Every structure is written in structure tokens, then in C-alpha cells.
Amino acid sequence: MVWGIDLSPKSTDALYRERDGKLLVELELHSLMQIFNSFDPAPFHEKELDPQAEEYIYNTVAEFPLKKPLEILIYVPPSEVDGEAGRFLKGAIRNHFSYKKVLTDIELRRLLQRGRRNMTIAIIFLSLCLLMIRLLSTLEEGLVSTMLSEGLIIIGWVAMWEPVYVFLYGWWPIVQKRNIYRKILSMDINVIPGSPSKVKLTDPRFSPDKSQLRVDGTEFVE
């Protein structure tokens, strides 16, 4: 799959090309700046990724188990492939997903803090409800006291639902999202000139014993 016009990732391995045992997340750029958010005024190496590029990378990685070997392969016009631009491109991708991971860590921490706070409030509220039920039980049994007792039981346990949901289910989607960002940060990012239709993955240029220019771990074909 190549990021371009169609950003709909497929769910089968057969739809993705493979190299050295790794499935490829391929992006084809008409220019280096295409991958960045055009409304972000930050410097080149600090700019946010284009939302569609980010979504494509994230959704593609999310399709596979976290242990599945993946690699990001970016095709750029040959005239724009040089060590400086390539280093900034890789750094920008790393910075973007590092920032996303930090935001996810903050989101998880705030969710758990809110869960603990709400759990404390809910337990105190439930205790008060049970205490009031105990006091109502000392009164003469009647329709009103029975309604109040039943209502307090329901209200007390309903108050427990939100914090219980946080600790049972609410934290997992955030942790999963953080794990995907970690996976992206651990993936190799390679930049090569040309387009996927013209570049064969069996090309000798991909062989490590051939002459390649490596800048900060990113491969650039001379």
C-alpha cells in the first residue's frame, strides 16, 4: 500500500509489500513538504505531519500485531533526496509521534487520576446511601420508606459505574494507542528516490553491501 490518493488501508498482509521479512508502510511524496501540515508555522524539523499521512501510518500499524515487523518506506522525487532533507524528514516523523505518545501518556495519567478521585467520591456517596438506608430501616416500614431505600441503593451503585468503567475498560484503548505510537517510534524509516511503481524491492540498491549514504540511521541511495 502506498500513501497517495487512496488512504484506505487494507487488512490483509498480501496487500502490503515486504522486504527483509518486514511489511512496508509506503508513502509516496511529490515533495518533501507534502507530508507536513501546511498550516503549521513551526520550523521544518518540528512541523506536524499532515493529518492524512499521520492517519495512514497509524491505521496501517494498528492493523497488525505489535510484534509484527514493519518498516516505513518513503518515496520522494530524486531531486529532493539529500542528507540534510532526509535527516530532517526522519526527525520530523519521530518528533511528531513522540509528541503524540507524550499526549497519550498525559491522557492516561489524567484518566486514572480522575478514576481514583471519582472512585473515592463514589465510595463515600455509596456509604452515605447505605447509612441512610440503615436509618430508614429503623422507621416503621411503609411504601415511602421502601421506595427511598430502594432508590438509595440504585443511586449509590449507579454512582460507582463511572470509576469502575475507567478501571475495567476505559484505560485500555489509551494504552493500546500508546503502544502503537511506541511501535511507530521503533520502526525503521527509509527514504529513497523515485516512485514505488519504478522501484523494485529486489533492486541491488537495497542490499546492505552496496554503496549507500546513511544519515542518522536513514538510508539514502546515492
C-alpha positions as CSV (number, residue, x, y, z in Angstrom):
1,M,0.0,0.0,0.0
2,V,1.2,3.5,-0.8
3,W,0.0,6.7,0.7
4,G,-1.2,8.9,-2.1
5,I,-4.7,9.3,-3.4
6,D,-6.3,6.3,-1.7
7,L,-5.7,6.4,2.1
8,S,-7.8,3.3,2.9
9,P,-5.5,0.7,4.5
10,K,-6.4,-2.9,3.8
11,S,-6.5,-5.6,6.4
12,T,-4.5,-8.4,4.7
13,D,-0.8,-8.8,4.6
14,A,-0.9,-9.7,0.9
15,L,-1.8,-6.1,0.1
16,Y,1.5,-4.8,1.5
17,R,4.9,-5.3,0.0
18,E,7.5,-7.0,2.1
19,R,11.3,-6.6,2.3
20,D,13.7,-8.5,4.5
21,G,10.8,-10.0,6.4
22,K,9.2,-6.6,7.2
23,L,5.9,-5.4,5.8
24,L,6.3,-1.9,4.3
25,V,4.2,1.1,5.2
26,E,4.9,3.1,2.0
27,L,4.3,6.8,1.4
28,E,4.9,8.4,-2.0
29,L,5.5,12.2,-1.8
30,H,5.5,14.7,-4.7
31,S,7.7,16.9,-2.5
32,L,9.2,16.7,1.0
33,M,6.7,19.3,2.3
34,Q,3.7,17.3,1.3
35,I,4.0,15.1,4.4
36,F,3.8,18.2,6.7
37,N,0.8,20.1,7.9
38,S,0.7,23.2,5.7
39,F,-0.9,25.3,8.5
40,D,1.8,24.6,11.0
41,P,4.2,27.5,11.2
42,A,6.9,25.5,13.1
43,P,10.4,25.0,11.7
44,F,10.8,22.3,9.1
45,H,12.1,19.6,11.5
46,E,9.4,20.4,14.1
47,K,6.4,20.7,11.9
48,E,3.4,18.4,12.5
49,L,2.7,15.7,9.9
50,D,-0.2,16.1,7.5
51,P,-3.3,14.6,9.3
52,Q,-3.9,12.2,6.4
53,A,-0.3,11.0,6.5
54,E,-0.5,10.5,10.2
55,E,-3.8,8.7,10.0
56,Y,-2.5,6.4,7.3
57,I,0.7,5.4,9.2
58,Y,-1.2,5.0,12.5
59,N,-4.1,2.9,11.0
60,T,-1.7,0.7,9.0
61,V,0.4,-0.1,12.0
62,A,-2.7,-0.7,14.1
63,E,-3.9,-3.4,11.7
64,F,-1.1,-5.7,12.6
65,P,0.0,-7.3,15.9
66,L,2.6,-5.2,17.8
67,K,5.2,-7.9,17.3
68,K,4.8,-7.8,13.5
69,P,8.0,-6.4,11.9
70,L,7.1,-3.2,9.9
71,E,9.1,-0.5,8.2
72,I,8.2,2.9,6.9
73,L,9.4,3.5,3.3
74,I,9.1,7.0,1.9
75,Y,9.5,7.7,-1.8
76,V,10.5,11.3,-2.8
77,P,11.5,13.0,-6.0
78,P,15.2,12.2,-6.8
79,S,15.9,15.9,-6.9
80,E,14.9,16.3,-3.2
81,V,16.9,13.4,-1.8
82,D,19.9,14.7,0.1
83,G,21.3,14.0,3.5
84,E,20.1,17.2,5.2
85,A,16.5,17.0,4.0
86,G,16.3,13.3,4.7
87,R,17.6,13.7,8.2
88,F,15.0,16.4,8.9
89,L,12.3,14.2,7.4
90,K,13.1,11.3,9.7
91,G,13.4,13.6,12.7
92,A,10.1,15.3,12.0
93,I,8.3,11.9,11.9
94,R,10.0,10.8,15.1
95,N,9.2,14.2,16.8
96,H,5.6,14.0,15.7
97,F,4.9,10.6,17.0
98,S,7.0,11.2,20.2
99,Y,4.7,14.2,20.9
100,K,1.6,12.1,20.2
101,K,2.9,9.5,22.7
102,V,3.5,12.1,25.3
103,L,0.0,13.4,24.9
104,T,-1.3,9.8,25.3
105,D,0.7,9.4,28.5
106,I,-0.8,12.6,29.8
107,E,-4.3,11.5,28.8
108,L,-3.8,8.1,30.5
109,R,-2.5,9.7,33.7
110,R,-5.4,12.2,33.8
111,L,-7.9,9.4,33.2
112,L,-6.5,7.3,36.1
113,Q,-6.4,10.4,38.4
114,R,-10.0,11.1,37.6
115,G,-10.9,7.5,38.1
116,R,-9.3,7.4,41.6
117,R,-10.9,10.7,42.5
118,N,-14.3,9.6,41.3
119,M,-13.9,6.2,43.0
120,T,-13.3,8.0,46.3
121,I,-16.3,10.2,45.8
122,A,-18.5,7.2,44.8
123,I,-17.5,5.1,47.8
124,I,-18.2,7.9,50.2
125,F,-21.6,8.6,48.4
126,L,-22.4,4.8,48.5
127,S,-21.5,4.6,52.2
128,L,-23.9,7.6,52.9
129,C,-26.6,5.9,50.9
130,L,-26.2,2.7,52.9
131,L,-26.2,4.6,56.2
132,M,-29.4,6.4,55.2
133,I,-30.9,3.0,54.3
134,R,-29.9,1.7,57.8
135,L,-31.6,4.7,59.4
136,L,-34.7,4.2,57.3
137,S,-34.9,0.6,58.4
138,T,-35.4,1.8,62.0
139,L,-38.6,3.6,60.9
140,E,-42.0,2.0,60.5
141,E,-42.0,0.0,57.3
142,G,-44.1,1.6,54.6
143,L,-44.3,2.4,50.9
144,V,-42.4,5.7,51.2
145,S,-39.5,4.2,53.3
146,T,-39.3,1.2,51.0
147,M,-39.2,3.5,47.9
148,L,-36.5,5.6,49.5
149,S,-34.4,2.6,50.5
150,E,-34.6,1.0,47.0
151,G,-33.9,4.3,45.4
152,L,-30.8,4.9,47.5
153,I,-29.4,1.5,46.7
154,I,-29.8,2.1,43.0
155,I,-28.4,5.6,43.1
156,G,-25.4,4.5,45.2
157,W,-24.4,1.7,42.9
158,V,-25.0,3.9,39.8
159,A,-22.5,6.4,41.2
160,M,-19.9,3.6,41.2
161,W,-20.3,2.9,37.5
162,E,-18.1,5.6,36.1
163,P,-15.0,4.9,38.1
164,V,-15.5,1.2,37.8
165,Y,-15.7,1.6,34.0
166,V,-12.5,3.6,34.0
167,F,-10.5,0.9,35.7
168,L,-12.1,-2.0,33.9
169,Y,-12.4,-0.7,30.3
170,G,-11.6,3.0,29.9
171,W,-7.8,2.8,30.2
172,W,-7.2,0.0,27.7
173,P,-7.9,2.0,24.4
174,I,-5.5,4.7,25.6
175,V,-2.8,2.1,26.4
176,Q,-3.3,0.5,23.0
177,K,-2.9,3.8,21.3
178,R,0.3,4.5,23.3
179,N,1.6,1.1,22.3
180,I,1.0,1.8,18.6
181,Y,2.9,5.1,18.9
182,R,5.8,3.2,20.6
183,K,5.7,0.7,17.7
184,I,5.9,3.5,15.2
185,L,8.9,5.1,17.0
186,S,10.7,1.7,17.0
187,M,10.3,1.2,13.2
188,D,13.0,1.8,10.7
189,I,12.3,4.8,8.4
190,N,14.0,4.7,5.0
191,V,13.9,7.3,2.3
192,I,14.6,6.5,-1.4
193,P,14.2,8.4,-4.6
194,G,11.6,7.5,-7.2
195,S,8.2,6.0,-7.0
196,P,7.0,2.5,-5.9
197,S,5.9,1.7,-9.4
198,K,9.5,2.2,-10.6
199,V,11.4,0.8,-7.6
200,K,11.8,-2.9,-7.2
201,L,12.4,-4.2,-3.7
202,T,14.8,-6.7,-5.1
203,D,16.9,-3.9,-6.5
204,P,20.6,-4.3,-5.5
205,R,20.4,-0.7,-4.1
206,F,18.5,-2.2,-1.1
207,S,21.3,-4.6,-0.4
208,P,23.5,-3.6,2.6
209,D,26.7,-4.4,0.8
210,K,26.0,-1.8,-1.9
211,S,27.1,1.8,-1.7
212,Q,24.6,3.8,0.3
213,L,24.7,7.1,2.2
214,R,23.4,6.7,5.7
215,V,22.4,9.8,7.6
216,D,21.3,9.3,11.2
217,G,20.2,5.8,10.5
218,T,18.1,6.7,7.4
219,E,19.0,5.2,4.1
220,F,19.5,7.4,1.1
221,V,20.5,6.0,-2.3
222,E,23.4,7.7,-3.9
